[in-house]
């Protein structure tokens, strides 16, 4: 295999990795910066928490280690096109000067294996932040109703009795599951004490956690909505609304 063919495959593998985690990625892109045009190995566009992010990736399928000049060059490109982050992916590693030049900057130096591990972790962390925010909103909505009202409209049962459905139990388990997923403490127990429950009782990976969170948030939202409709119809709807963010 020629060096050009090896570099091309290396570049395409990196591009496909970003696509596999839900990002838009293209190879061999020319981008107009403030000062000049730049030829980019891989341009990655994605969205976290409503914010558009732009990443520039250089694929270095070299026999020698990447040096300081390559890092400084990428820093210039990142600055000129207004990218959020730059990556240099090297198959041979990095010289000490390159590592020093990248410290405390938005240019990251990675092997391909490190990139796969770190970017998946970054995406997972951002997704879990969204679910944490959703948990906070659901919790505020649930606790805005007094104990008697929550019990009357089926959002909780008597203390000491295994509940058909307890929003408190579900919210507590959601917080626990998110915390364990952030630490990657798999397998994660998903079991609640409710008789009425949805989803599996254990998660071996991130996707299983997300599936469980979606099912349980949807059921909780449905329970609260139905309860609030009944409260309105009966004249019991008087929530103590508060929202912290």
Backbone bond lengths (Angstrom), bond angles and torsions (degrees), N, CA, C in turn:
res aa  C-N    CA-C-N  psi(-1)  N-CA   C-N-CA  omega(-1)  CA-C   N-CA-C  phi
1 X - - - 1.473 - - 1.529 108.87 -
2 X 1.319 117.51 131.54 1.455 121.11 179.33 1.508 109.82 -70.39
3 X 1.350 115.96 161.48 1.458 119.94 178.46 1.514 110.91 -63.51
4 X 1.358 116.89 -34.58 1.457 120.02 178.81 1.527 111.05 -65.86
5 X 1.338 115.91 -41.38 1.461 119.95 179.12 1.520 110.65 -66.03
6 X 1.333 116.57 -39.80 1.463 120.52 178.29 1.513 111.59 -63.95
7 X 1.319 116.77 -41.44 1.468 120.76 178.70 1.528 110.09 -65.06
8 X 1.356 116.03 -41.09 1.462 119.78 -178.86 1.526 110.62 -61.88
9 X 1.317 117.51 -45.24 1.465 121.01 179.75 1.529 111.09 -65.12
10 X 1.325 115.72 -39.96 1.464 120.66 178.16 1.527 110.39 -60.41
11 X 1.311 115.56 -45.08 1.463 121.53 179.40 1.523 110.84 -63.14
12 X 1.335 116.87 -43.66 1.460 120.64 -178.85 1.524 111.69 -67.49
13 X 1.319 117.77 -35.67 1.464 121.03 177.36 1.529 111.04 -63.77
14 X 1.318 115.70 -42.16 1.463 120.26 178.65 1.519 110.17 -64.82
15 X 1.321 116.46 -44.15 1.461 121.24 179.13 1.521 110.62 -60.11
16 X 1.329 116.82 -44.50 1.459 121.27 -179.25 1.526 111.02 -64.66
17 X 1.332 117.61 -33.25 1.466 120.24 176.73 1.522 110.80 -60.21
18 X 1.314 117.18 -46.15 1.468 119.89 179.72 1.523 110.97 -64.47
19 X 1.311 117.67 -38.01 1.463 120.10 176.66 1.527 110.70 -63.80
20 X 1.321 116.85 -36.40 1.464 120.76 -177.38 1.521 112.57 -66.59
21 X 1.333 117.45 -20.78 1.466 120.00 179.00 1.534 110.83 -101.95
22 X 1.333 116.10 15.39 1.453 120.03 171.52 1.506 116.02 93.64
23 X 1.334 118.20 8.72 1.458 120.96 -179.94 1.535 110.13 -94.63
24 X 1.327 115.83 157.10 1.460 121.13 170.57 1.525 107.73 -87.85
25 X 1.320 117.14 124.68 1.464 120.59 -177.27 1.525 110.17 -137.11
26 X 1.341 115.24 138.69 1.467 121.92 178.56 1.516 108.98 -133.32
27 X 1.321 115.59 148.81 1.462 120.76 175.77 1.522 109.95 -102.96
28 X 1.340 114.58 153.55 1.466 122.40 174.26 1.521 112.22 54.01
29 X 1.315 115.09 61.82 1.464 122.79 -177.24 1.523 109.43 -108.92
30 X 1.322 117.69 137.53 1.463 122.48 172.94 1.523 108.64 -100.46
31 X 1.323 116.22 124.92 1.458 121.89 -175.90 1.526 109.27 -120.76
32 X 1.315 116.05 132.97 1.457 121.40 176.75 1.523 109.54 -82.97
33 X 1.316 117.56 119.71 1.444 121.73 175.42 1.519 111.03 -95.74
34 X 1.312 115.78 -172.26 1.461 120.33 178.23 1.520 110.64 -66.00
35 X 1.332 115.47 -39.04 1.468 119.61 -174.47 1.523 114.14 -101.53
36 X 1.348 116.74 -33.61 1.457 118.89 -175.56 1.517 109.76 -161.40
37 X 1.339 116.52 176.34 1.453 121.89 175.35 1.520 110.07 -88.12
38 X 1.339 115.69 150.80 1.458 120.46 -178.91 1.523 109.24 -133.27
39 X 1.333 115.63 136.47 1.460 121.65 174.14 1.521 108.18 -90.29
40 X 1.324 115.87 118.65 1.456 121.99 -173.66 1.527 109.27 -107.82
41 X 1.334 116.79 131.70 1.466 120.39 176.53 1.528 110.41 -61.50
42 X 1.331 115.38 -54.11 1.468 120.84 -178.12 1.524 107.94 -140.38
43 X 1.316 116.50 125.32 1.460 122.30 176.99 1.526 107.99 -110.40
44 X 1.322 116.00 125.61 1.462 121.29 -174.70 1.526 108.87 -117.54
45 X 1.325 115.50 129.21 1.462 121.43 176.18 1.524 108.26 -122.59
46 X 1.300 115.91 131.59 1.461 120.07 178.49 1.518 109.51 -151.17
47 X 1.333 116.66 176.42 1.455 121.39 -176.76 1.514 109.02 -136.22
48 X 1.324 115.85 124.68 1.455 121.62 175.37 1.513 108.58 -122.61
49 X 1.311 116.79 127.62 1.462 121.52 175.07 1.527 111.58 52.31
50 X 1.315 115.95 38.50 1.451 120.19 176.93 1.510 114.95 82.46
51 X 1.322 117.51 -0.81 1.462 121.13 -178.64 1.527 110.00 -103.95
52 X 1.330 116.72 130.90 1.459 120.73 175.12 1.523 109.77 -76.78
53 X 1.335 116.16 129.07 1.461 121.32 179.33 1.525 110.03 -117.50
54 X 1.330 115.32 143.86 1.462 122.00 -179.79 1.525 108.95 -126.09
55 X 1.334 116.22 123.29 1.454 121.62 179.95 1.527 109.85 -120.33
56 X 1.322 115.59 141.13 1.463 122.66 176.12 1.519 108.30 -111.47
57 X 1.328 116.01 130.31 1.463 120.13 -176.51 1.526 109.56 -125.55
58 X 1.324 115.77 130.07 1.462 121.27 173.33 1.519 108.95 -109.42
59 X 1.324 116.44 128.86 1.463 122.72 -179.87 1.520 109.04 -100.11
60 X 1.339 116.62 117.33 1.471 121.71 -177.18 1.529 109.56 -114.77
61 X 1.330 114.61 89.80 1.463 120.55 175.56 1.521 107.31 -90.32
62 X 1.352 115.43 72.14 1.453 122.60 -173.92 1.528 110.51 -112.65
63 X 1.336 114.51 159.74 1.461 119.94 172.05 1.520 111.18 -84.40
64 X 1.344 116.37 -22.05 1.464 121.11 -179.99 1.520 110.91 -104.51
65 X 1.316 116.28 159.99 1.461 121.05 179.99 1.524 111.07 -73.44
66 X 1.305 115.72 148.40 1.465 121.34 177.04 1.520 109.05 -67.74
67 X 1.349 116.12 137.84 1.460 119.48 -177.46 1.528 111.80 -106.61
68 X 1.311 115.46 -178.43 1.463 122.78 -175.77 1.525 113.06 -60.07
69 X 1.342 116.32 -36.90 1.465 119.53 -176.16 1.528 112.20 -62.86
70 X 1.346 116.28 -36.77 1.471 118.91 178.60 1.530 111.20 -65.59
71 X 1.316 115.88 -37.10 1.461 119.78 178.93 1.522 110.32 -67.55
72 X 1.315 116.58 -46.18 1.468 119.97 179.31 1.524 111.19 -62.30
73 X 1.335 116.15 -36.69 1.456 120.05 178.54 1.518 111.90 -65.08
74 X 1.334 116.38 -42.44 1.457 118.99 179.39 1.522 110.98 -69.29
75 X 1.312 117.42 -36.48 1.471 119.99 176.67 1.523 110.55 -58.81
76 X 1.330 117.28 -38.58 1.461 122.23 178.65 1.525 110.80 -65.70
77 X 1.344 116.13 -43.67 1.464 120.07 179.63 1.519 110.80 -63.87
78 X 1.329 116.91 -46.80 1.467 121.80 -179.98 1.524 110.52 -56.63
79 X 1.331 115.75 -43.16 1.458 120.43 -179.76 1.528 111.16 -68.19
80 X 1.318 117.00 -40.59 1.465 120.54 -173.97 1.529 112.30 -70.49
81 X 1.343 118.06 -34.55 1.466 119.29 -178.48 1.526 111.57 -97.73
82 X 1.340 117.14 -1.17 1.456 120.02 178.03 1.515 113.59 72.80
83 X 1.344 117.70 32.22 1.463 121.28 178.91 1.528 109.97 -74.52
84 X 1.323 114.86 154.63 1.457 119.93 179.60 1.522 112.08 -81.46
85 X 1.320 115.76 -30.16 1.451 119.00 -176.63 1.514 109.83 -157.87
86 X 1.329 116.05 150.70 1.449 121.86 174.76 1.517 109.88 -125.26
87 X 1.317 116.33 146.56 1.459 122.31 177.41 1.522 109.12 -126.83
88 X 1.317 116.62 138.34 1.458 121.18 164.82 1.525 106.43 -112.89
89 X 1.326 115.76 120.14 1.461 121.47 -179.26 1.527 107.51 -105.96
90 X 1.311 116.10 114.70 1.457 120.99 -173.83 1.523 110.46 -117.94
91 X 1.335 115.58 137.45 1.464 120.54 176.42 1.523 111.63 -85.62
92 X 1.344 117.21 -13.53 1.473 120.67 -176.14 1.525 113.20 -114.49
93 X 1.325 117.46 -4.18 1.463 119.26 179.24 1.516 112.86 98.61
94 X 1.326 115.74 -165.05 1.464 121.31 -171.71 1.521 110.75 -138.86
95 X 1.327 115.17 141.49 1.455 120.35 173.65 1.530 109.84 -70.47
96 X 1.318 116.88 158.47 1.469 121.04 -178.63 1.525 111.40 -60.04
97 X 1.335 117.20 -35.99 1.461 120.37 179.06 1.515 111.78 -64.86
98 X 1.326 116.42 -35.36 1.462 120.29 177.41 1.526 110.39 -66.35
99 X 1.318 116.27 -43.80 1.463 120.87 -179.97 1.520 110.36 -61.97
100 X 1.329 116.48 -43.43 1.477 120.75 179.25 1.530 110.97 -63.89
101 X 1.327 116.77 -39.43 1.469 120.36 -178.26 1.528 112.40 -69.02
102 X 1.324 116.91 -23.04 1.463 120.58 -178.54 1.528 112.72 -92.62
103 X 1.328 117.16 -11.76 1.463 120.08 -177.87 1.527 110.88 -63.53
104 X 1.323 114.88 136.64 1.472 122.27 177.71 1.530 113.12 59.70
105 X 1.329 116.50 30.21 1.466 121.60 175.92 1.528 108.31 -124.51
106 X 1.327 116.03 176.67 1.458 119.64 176.20 1.520 111.99 -94.07
107 X 1.342 116.77 19.94 1.460 122.17 171.59 1.521 108.46 -105.65
108 X 1.329 116.62 125.19 1.451 122.17 -176.88 1.521 110.25 -114.49
109 X 1.311 115.68 138.22 1.462 122.17 -178.75 1.527 108.88 -107.00
110 X 1.331 116.22 122.90 1.460 119.84 -173.81 1.524 111.33 -140.83
111 X 1.334 115.68 151.47 1.451 119.73 159.45 1.534 106.44 -79.04
112 X 1.322 116.75 169.00 1.462 119.02 179.80 1.530 110.76 -64.24
113 X 1.339 117.08 -39.66 1.462 120.11 179.54 1.527 110.85 -64.95
114 X 1.318 116.95 -40.39 1.470 120.17 176.94 1.524 110.97 -64.01
115 X 1.325 116.14 -40.29 1.470 119.93 178.78 1.522 110.59 -60.05
116 X 1.335 116.96 -47.73 1.461 120.40 -178.81 1.523 111.02 -60.29
117 X 1.295 116.17 -43.07 1.469 120.13 -179.35 1.516 111.30 -67.74
118 X 1.327 116.66 -47.20 1.469 120.49 -173.63 1.523 112.45 -72.45
119 X 1.325 118.67 -40.06 1.457 119.17 -177.66 1.517 111.46 -72.63
120 X 1.328 117.76 -35.92 1.456 119.06 174.35 1.520 110.13 -62.20
121 X 1.343 115.75 -40.83 1.458 119.41 177.73 1.511 111.55 -63.77
122 X 1.328 117.21 -39.20 1.462 121.60 179.06 1.521 110.69 -63.66
123 X 1.308 117.10 -46.12 1.461 120.92 178.63 1.524 110.65 -62.16
124 X 1.333 116.33 -44.58 1.463 119.56 179.98 1.527 111.18 -61.50
125 X 1.319 117.21 -42.48 1.464 120.49 179.06 1.527 111.44 -61.51
126 X 1.333 116.79 -42.01 1.458 120.14 -179.30 1.527 111.08 -67.79
127 X 1.328 116.76 -38.80 1.465 120.38 177.35 1.525 110.09 -63.87
128 X 1.329 116.95 -42.43 1.468 120.51 -179.52 1.526 111.25 -66.23
129 X 1.323 117.82 -30.60 1.463 120.52 174.66 1.531 110.40 -62.20
130 X 1.317 116.25 -39.69 1.462 120.38 178.87 1.523 110.01 -63.59
131 X 1.332 115.95 -43.65 1.459 119.23 179.89 1.527 111.52 -68.74
132 X 1.319 117.61 -33.04 1.468 120.15 175.70 1.522 110.52 -63.60
133 X 1.316 116.40 -40.79 1.465 120.43 177.84 1.515 110.45 -65.75
134 X 1.322 116.21 -40.62 1.458 119.59 178.26 1.531 110.53 -63.83
135 X 1.340 116.96 -38.56 1.465 120.96 178.14 1.522 110.87 -63.19
136 X 1.323 116.98 -39.25 1.454 121.28 179.14 1.534 110.62 -63.90
137 X 1.329 116.73 -41.90 1.458 120.66 179.43 1.526 110.57 -66.25
138 X 1.333 116.54 -45.39 1.467 120.28 179.26 1.518 111.27 -63.03
139 X 1.331 116.25 -39.33 1.466 120.60 179.18 1.523 111.11 -64.47
140 X 1.327 116.87 -43.31 1.465 120.67 178.76 1.528 110.59 -60.81
141 X 1.312 115.64 -40.43 1.458 120.31 -179.68 1.533 110.97 -68.45
142 X 1.322 116.67 -43.29 1.463 121.53 -178.77 1.529 111.33 -63.91
143 X 1.338 116.27 -49.16 1.463 120.54 -175.47 1.523 112.94 -78.16
144 X 1.325 117.36 -4.49 1.466 118.91 177.32 1.529 111.35 -71.75
145 X 1.337 116.34 -15.87 1.458 121.00 178.17 1.532 109.64 -100.60
146 X 1.309 116.73 137.67 1.457 121.17 -178.83 1.518 112.63 -64.65
147 X 1.342 114.77 163.68 1.458 121.19 -177.25 1.526 112.09 -56.43
148 X 1.324 117.54 -46.13 1.464 121.29 -178.12 1.522 110.92 -61.64
149 X 1.336 116.05 -42.11 1.464 120.60 -179.17 1.532 110.45 -67.49
150 X 1.325 116.47 -42.55 1.467 119.00 179.21 1.526 110.88 -62.34
151 X 1.313 115.66 -38.11 1.460 119.39 178.83 1.530 111.06 -70.31
152 X 1.311 116.68 -42.35 1.465 121.47 -177.94 1.518 111.77 -62.37
153 X 1.352 117.24 -35.49 1.459 120.42 -174.60 1.535 113.41 -105.47
154 X 1.322 115.93 22.15 1.457 120.84 168.85 1.507 116.96 77.74
155 X 1.325 117.48 19.22 1.463 120.58 177.51 1.520 112.19 -91.57
156 X 1.340 117.05 -11.29 1.455 121.85 175.29 1.525 108.62 -157.42
157 X 1.334 115.85 159.49 1.453 121.12 175.49 1.519 109.98 -113.26
158 X 1.326 116.19 179.09 1.463 120.28 179.40 1.512 110.86 -61.73
159 X 1.328 115.76 145.79 1.457 121.03 176.40 1.516 109.61 -61.57
160 X 1.333 115.25 139.49 1.446 120.16 178.20 1.519 114.09 86.55
161 X 1.299 117.82 -4.93 1.463 122.24 178.92 1.523 108.61 -111.22
162 X 1.344 116.16 132.34 1.461 118.16 176.98 1.520 108.83 -61.71
163 X 1.314 117.96 119.03 1.475 120.21 -170.87 1.515 113.22 -81.13
164 X 1.359 114.77 147.96 1.455 118.05 166.56 1.526 109.01 -60.90
165 X 1.333 114.59 -44.88 1.465 119.55 176.94 1.524 108.98 -155.98
166 X 1.315 115.77 127.10 1.461 122.16 176.81 1.515 109.13 -126.25
167 X 1.344 116.26 113.82 1.460 120.07 177.20 1.513 111.92 -60.74
168 X 1.339 116.70 -35.35 1.463 121.20 178.12 1.524 110.84 -59.80
169 X 1.338 116.55 -45.75 1.456 120.40 179.62 1.528 111.30 -62.30
170 X 1.320 116.11 -41.20 1.461 120.03 -179.18 1.523 110.78 -66.77
171 X 1.337 117.17 -44.47 1.460 120.18 179.63 1.533 111.30 -63.45
172 X 1.314 116.99 -39.28 1.468 120.44 178.03 1.520 110.87 -64.29
173 X 1.332 116.11 -42.56 1.462 119.71 179.43 1.530 110.67 -67.70
174 X 1.327 118.05 -38.03 1.465 120.80 177.51 1.523 110.49 -59.89
175 X 1.323 117.75 -46.47 1.466 121.09 178.51 1.526 110.80 -60.31
176 X 1.324 116.53 -42.26 1.466 120.92 179.52 1.521 111.26 -64.24
177 X 1.332 116.66 -44.08 1.463 121.17 -178.48 1.527 111.04 -64.52
178 X 1.325 117.38 -43.08 1.465 120.78 177.99 1.523 110.52 -61.57
179 X 1.325 116.89 -43.10 1.466 121.30 179.17 1.527 111.20 -61.86
180 X 1.326 116.70 -44.15 1.462 120.02 179.85 1.527 111.58 -67.95
181 X 1.334 116.84 -36.62 1.467 120.12 179.07 1.527 111.18 -66.73
182 X 1.333 117.03 -36.82 1.463 120.06 176.85 1.524 111.17 -61.14
183 X 1.333 115.82 -36.20 1.469 121.36 -179.95 1.520 112.05 -85.98
184 X 1.364 115.95 -7.09 1.461 122.60 -178.09 1.527 111.27 59.35
185 X 1.321 115.70 40.57 1.460 122.37 179.60 1.529 110.55 -87.90
186 X 1.343 115.47 68.58 1.459 120.18 -179.75 1.528 110.39 -90.75
187 X 1.334 117.24 149.59 1.466 128.82 -2.53 1.531 110.93 -73.28
188 X 1.329 115.31 152.63 1.467 122.04 -178.72 1.524 108.78 -111.57
189 X 1.326 115.89 128.22 1.462 120.61 176.88 1.525 109.43 -72.35
190 X 1.332 116.95 128.26 1.462 122.67 -178.04 1.524 112.12 -111.62
191 X 1.300 116.98 2.88 1.455 120.86 -173.09 1.525 111.99 -73.66
192 X 1.321 116.63 131.71 1.454 121.91 170.98 1.528 108.20 -106.61
193 X 1.339 117.30 167.55 1.457 120.44 -179.53 1.523 111.81 -85.56
194 X 1.311 117.50 0.77 1.467 120.69 -178.78 1.527 111.31 -69.29
195 X 1.333 116.56 145.29 1.457 120.35 169.11 1.520 109.92 -68.50
196 X 1.338 115.85 -42.93 1.463 120.12 178.58 1.515 108.94 -89.26
197 X 1.299 116.65 116.02 1.472 120.42 -177.37 1.519 109.26 -146.80
198 X 1.317 115.91 160.19 1.465 122.14 178.53 1.520 109.23 -131.75
199 X 1.317 116.00 152.02 1.452 120.53 176.71 1.514 113.10 88.27
200 X 1.325 114.05 175.23 1.459 121.05 179.32 1.529 110.84 -73.40
201 X 1.326 115.60 169.78 1.461 120.21 -179.17 1.513 112.62 -101.88
202 X 1.337 117.18 -0.05 1.460 121.01 178.17 1.526 109.10 -154.05
203 X 1.326 116.45 146.77 1.468 121.59 178.70 1.522 109.61 -122.49
204 X 1.331 115.62 129.37 1.460 120.95 178.81 1.522 112.92 -99.40
205 X 1.341 117.00 -9.53 1.453 119.34 -179.45 1.529 109.69 -155.58
206 X 1.329 114.59 176.38 1.462 121.24 -174.75 1.521 112.43 -63.46
207 X 1.330 117.69 -41.68 1.455 120.24 -177.95 1.519 111.42 -63.02
208 X 1.318 117.23 -36.97 1.461 120.16 177.51 1.526 110.96 -67.07
209 X 1.324 117.09 -35.76 1.469 120.65 174.86 1.523 110.35 -61.86
210 X 1.334 117.19 -47.03 1.465 121.16 -178.27 1.526 110.56 -63.20
211 X 1.325 117.14 -41.13 1.461 119.64 177.73 1.527 110.75 -59.11
212 X 1.332 116.50 -45.00 1.468 121.12 -179.57 1.527 111.02 -65.27
213 X 1.326 116.88 -43.34 1.468 119.91 179.26 1.524 111.04 -60.95
214 X 1.320 116.94 -44.51 1.469 119.87 -179.80 1.526 111.24 -60.82
215 X 1.320 117.18 -46.57 1.466 121.05 -179.74 1.528 111.18 -61.09
216 X 1.326 116.51 -43.14 1.458 119.64 -174.69 1.523 112.42 -78.21
217 X 1.307 118.00 -34.15 1.468 119.45 172.94 1.528 110.29 -64.85
218 X 1.327 116.72 -41.88 1.460 119.68 -179.57 1.526 111.08 -63.29
219 X 1.328 117.55 -42.89 1.461 120.25 179.27 1.521 110.99 -66.81
220 X 1.330 116.96 -42.06 1.463 120.41 178.58 1.529 110.71 -62.08
221 X 1.321 116.75 -45.68 1.470 120.31 178.74 1.534 111.04 -60.33
222 X 1.331 116.13 -40.42 1.460 120.37 179.47 1.528 110.49 -64.78
223 X 1.333 116.70 -43.45 1.466 121.19 179.81 1.531 110.94 -61.98
224 X 1.326 116.03 -46.24 1.466 119.37 -178.82 1.517 110.91 -65.38
225 X 1.343 117.05 -43.05 1.465 120.49 -179.59 1.527 111.63 -61.36
226 X 1.331 116.50 -46.92 1.462 119.99 179.55 1.533 110.82 -62.05
227 X 1.347 115.57 -41.20 1.461 119.60 179.38 1.523 110.71 -63.61
228 X 1.335 116.99 -41.94 1.457 120.23 -178.23 1.529 111.86 -68.86
229 X 1.332 117.21 -34.54 1.463 119.90 175.09 1.527 109.77 -62.44
230 X 1.327 116.60 -43.93 1.470 120.55 178.40 1.524 111.31 -65.23
231 X 1.334 116.26 -37.44 1.475 119.83 177.08 1.526 110.80 -61.28
232 X 1.313 116.19 -44.03 1.461 120.87 179.47 1.527 110.70 -62.05
233 X 1.316 116.48 -43.78 1.459 120.80 -178.62 1.532 111.57 -65.24
234 X 1.351 116.13 -30.63 1.467 120.41 -177.02 1.524 113.10 -97.87
235 X 1.328 116.74 -0.39 1.462 120.08 -179.01 1.514 114.15 75.81
236 X 1.333 117.00 20.59 1.470 121.61 -179.46 1.533 112.89 -102.22
237 X 1.314 116.26 4.61 1.474 118.04 -175.39 1.528 109.67 -83.45
238 X 1.317 115.61 103.78 1.466 121.16 179.82 1.528 109.29 -148.24
239 X 1.333 116.86 64.74 1.467 119.99 -173.92 1.523 112.44 -70.74
240 X 1.315 114.80 146.59 1.469 121.08 171.71 1.528 106.51 -92.35
241 X 1.303 115.10 86.47 1.467 120.22 -171.62 1.519 111.49 -77.32
242 X 1.308 114.07 133.03 1.459 121.39 171.43 1.512 107.37 -152.66
243 X 1.313 114.74 147.24 1.455 119.25 -178.59 1.511 109.02 -143.17
244 X 1.313 115.81 118.79 1.461 121.49 178.48 1.506 109.15 -105.24
245 X 1.310 116.21 136.78 1.477 119.32 179.61 1.505 109.54 -144.79
